Amino acid sequence: MCSPTKPRSCCSRTRLAVFGCWTSVSRVNVLPTFEEHNGLLFYPVQYEGNESSKNCVYSGAAPNQQILPAVEWLLSDEAPKKLGLSKKIRTFYLLGTDYIFPRTANYIIVKYLKSKGLEPVAEKYTGFGHKDYANIVQDIKDKNPDVIFSTINGDSNVNFYNELEAQKITADKIPVVAVSVGEDELTGLDPAKVKGHLAAWNYFQSLDTSKNKEFVKKFQDKYGKNRVTDDPIAAAYAQVYLWKLAVEKAGSTDVDKVREAIRGIEFDAPEGRIKVDPKTQHVYKAFHMGKIRDDKQFDIIYSTAVLAPDPYPQIAFPGWSCDWTKGGITKGTKVQIIP
């Protein structure tokens, strides 16, 4: 047993590594403690950027690995052809849950759209657990955007998609592109109500590689044949191995030594070959756009090459950058995201 008077080496704060947190709210709240006590947090979920800490390894997507590639593709000539739309996508309806990730994600999207001479037709937020989307869906019908970009989080997605179907907004009319809806969220949705809508991630269970097939099989053998993997699950799995490889390289679990060793570490993950960026402590990742199928899985209709992470895309955070090999964060124009 560890005790305040007789701590064991495993209790040393300089050896603390934690794999977890789900939302940006939780990550932001715990990071000061990791920084105060020099622990190391491995965060597996996509996030909004505008942050970098030497006490965190970000194994989920940075904005330029999920949000921006999604918007770029939607504006391309290819997107309407893949989606069966009659015209190019130019008008966006931004809808999210009211907390830091959706607010900052939409800030980035608005900045990018303005750089192309475009503006969203609406930007709206609802609270966690919001259930009644009737008025918002009516507003969507009235504004008739080309696409809905959704950063809704959690169970509210079920109510939102149900209301879209009830008011006869289908994917062939106004597709939804979600960045927080994956295979696990689809288990609670009727496929007939969501078929054809989109999700932007860096991993899908349907990725056709031998490494991923092996991962899915082992996951389902352990947790049940009806269980599904998704992007945060795959990232959470991979980040433990990134830590393991760094510990082996360092010959120690000491945080300072692990942090030094993990820079540039690579691993054959379910999503493909990943690497920890030495400068930002974010992970190199490819981007995929998935289209919902009848079986609650995704057809991958667009992919990029592996993208270097950038927590401070210049379109939104001019002058900001991060290089922990050279001391940390370079500050630029002050950015304030107001909830």
N, C-alpha and C positions, 0 to 999 in steps of 0.2 A: 504494500500500500504506500502511496505517496502521502506526505503530510507537510504542513508548513514548516515544521521543525526539522524534518528529515526527507527532503525531496530526492526522488530518484532522478537519474539522468534523463529518463524518458519524459519527465515533467518539465524539463528546462524550456523556458520560453524561446530560446534560440533554436530549438528543434521543432517548433510547432508548425505543422502543415495541416491545413483543413481543405477538404474537397467539398464545395457546396455553395449555398445560397441560390435562390431562384429568381427573384426580381431585382431590378436595379435598386429599389428601395432598401432591400435587405443588404445588398452589397455595400451601398453607400453608408449605411448605419454601422456596419461592422468593421469597415476598413480602418477607421481611426484606431481601433483597438489593436489590429494587426500591426499598424505602423508604430504605435506606442511600444509594443512589446516585441517587435521584430519577428512576427510570425509570417507565414506565407499562405495566402489564400489562393486556391485554384477555382476559378469561376467558370462554369461550363455553358452559360447561356449567352445568346446573342445580346448585344447591348448597344447603347446610343453613342458611345464614344465620349469625347470631351472630358477624358479622364485617363490617367495612367499613374500607377503606383508601383514602386519597386517591391512592395509587399504583396503584389497580386500577379498571378499568371492568368491571362484572359484566354481561355481556350474556345470560347464562343466567338461569333463573328463581330468584327468592328464594322462601323457604318459603311465603309467602302467595300466590304465583303458581302453585304446583304442588302442594305437599303438602297444605296446608289446603283449597284448593278441591276436591281429590280426596276428602278425608275428608268434607267438608261435603256433597258430592253423594251419596256413598255412603249417608249417613244420611238422605237426603231420601226423600220418598214416591215421587219419580219413578224412582229408581234400580232398585228391584226390578221395576218395570213394563218398563223398558228392557232389563233383563237376564233377564227371564222367570223371576224368582224368586217363590216363593209367600209370602214374608214380608219384612218390612223388615229391613234390615241393622243389626245391633246388636253382633255379636261379631267382633272382629278378631284375626287371628293375624299378628304382626309378625315378619318374617324378612328378615335382611339380611346383607351382607358386613361383616366386623368391621373397620371403620375409621370415620373421623370423620363422613362424610355419613350413613350409615345410623343410627349411634348418635344423632346430633343430630336427624335426621328423626323417629326413633321417640320421642325425648324430647318433641318438639313434638306428635306425634300423641297420646301418652299424656296430656299436659297438656290437649289439646283434648277427648279422650274423657272425662276426669275431669270437665271442666266441664259435660258433658252427663250426668253420673251413670253413666258407662260405664267399663270397664277392659278392656284386651286380655286374651285368654285365654292368650296366650304371647308372649314376646319373645325370639327366638333369633338367633344369629349364627354364620356359618361363615367360614373364612379365604378369602383370594383363591385361586382355582383349585380350590375344593372340588368333589369329584366324587360322593361317595356320600351321596345324600339319602334313602336308604331309611328310616332311623330317624326323620328329621324328618317325612317324609310320613306315616309310621305315626302319629306324634304328632298330626299335623294331623287324620288320620282319627279318632283317639281323642277329640280335643277338639271336632271338628266345628264349626268357626267358620262364620260367615256369609260371610266374605271373608278372603283372604290378602293382606296389604299387603306387597309385596316391594320391598326395596331391595338385592337381590342385584346385584352388578356383574360384568360380563365373561362369560367362557365358562361359568362355573358355572350360568348360566341354562339352558343346553342340558341339563345333567344334571338340574337341578331339574324342568323341564317334562317331560322324558322319564320321570322317576320318578313324577310326578303321573299321567301317562297310564298307566304300568305298574300303578299301584295304583287306576286307574279313578276318579280325581278329575278331573272335567270342569267346564267353565265353567258349565254349567247346574246344577251341584251346589254347588261352592265356587269362585267366580271369583277369579282372581289379578288384582290391580291392581299393575302394575309402574311404577316411576318411572325405571328405567334400561334398559328394553327398548324399542327403537325399530325402525324399518324395517331398519337394518343388522344388528341382532342377529337379526331374524327370518329373514335369509337362511340361517342355519345350523340352522333348526328345521323340522321337519315340520309343515306347516299343519294336518294332521289332529290333531296333539297340542296345538295352542295355539289353535285357532279358538274365538272367543267370549271369550277372556280379554282383559284390558284393559290399557291403558297411559295414563298421565297425562303430557301434554306441553303445550307452547305452540305446537308446529308439527307438522304431519303432511304427508307428501308428497301425500296425497289432498285437501288443502285446495283447494276449488273456486274459485280466483280466477285472473284472467288473469295477475297478477304472478307467482303461484306456478307456474302452468303454463309460463310463459316461463322461470323459473328452473330448473325440472326439465328442460325440453328442453335448455337450454344446458349443464346439468350432465351429462346423459347423452350429448349430442353430443361433449363433451370427454372424458369418462371411460368411456363405454361404455353401451350401451342396457340392459344388465342391472344397472347400478349404481343404487343408491337414495340418495335424500337422507334426512335425518332432522333432528331438532331441533338437536343440536350443530352439524351441518354448516350449517344455515340461519343459526344465530346467529353462527358463525365468519365466514360470508360477510358478514353485515350489519355486524359490528363493524369490519371493515376500512373500510367506507364511512362509518361514524360517525367514525372517525379522519380519513379523507380530508376530510369536510365540516368537521371541527373545524380541521384544518390550513389549509384554504382560508379559513375565517373568521378564524383567528388571523394568517394570513400568515406562519406560522412552524411549524417542527417542534419548537420548544422545549417541553419537557414542561409547564412552568408555564403557558405561554400556551395550549397545546392543552387542558390540563385546564380552564382557565377558559372556553375557547370551546366545549367539548363539552357543557357544562351546558345542558340544554334542546334540544340538537340532535335533529332528527327525520329519519326515513328511511323510505321505502316499501320495507319488507323483504318477503321471501317469506311471512312469517307475518302480514303486515299492517303498518300504520303503527306504528312504534315511536318512543320518545323516551327520551333519557337524563335521568333524574331529577337535577335540580341539587343536591339535598341528599345523596343516597346514592351517586350514580354507578352506580346500577343502572338497568335498562331497563324501561319500562312494557311490559307484555305481556298478551295475552289467554290464557285457559286452555282446553284442550280435553281431553275424555276420548275415547279411541279404542278401538274394539272390533276385534279381529283378524279378518281375512277369509281366505278360501281362497287369495287371491293374495299373501299376506304383506304386505298393506297394511291400512289401518285405516278403518273407518267411524267418522266423528266423531258421537258420540251425545249429546254435551253440550258447550256452550261458554259462556264468560262474556264480558262486556264487557271492555275493556282495564282491567287492574288496575295501580294504582300499586304500586311495589315497597316492601317493608318487610322489611329484613334482621333486624329485631328484633320479631317479633310479640309483643304484650304477653301473650298467653295463656301464652307460654313464657319470655319474657325481660322481666319487669315492670320498668319504669323505664328501660330502655335505649332509646336512639334515636340517630339520626345526622343531622347537618346540616353538611356540609363548607363550606357558604356562611357558617356561623357558628362555625367552629372545630373541628368534628368530632363525636366521640362523647360522648353523655351516658350516664353509667354508672348502672345501677340495681342490683337484687338480684343478687348474685354467682351465676353459674350454672357448674357444673362437670360436664362430660360425661366419664364414666369409661369408657375402653375395656375 
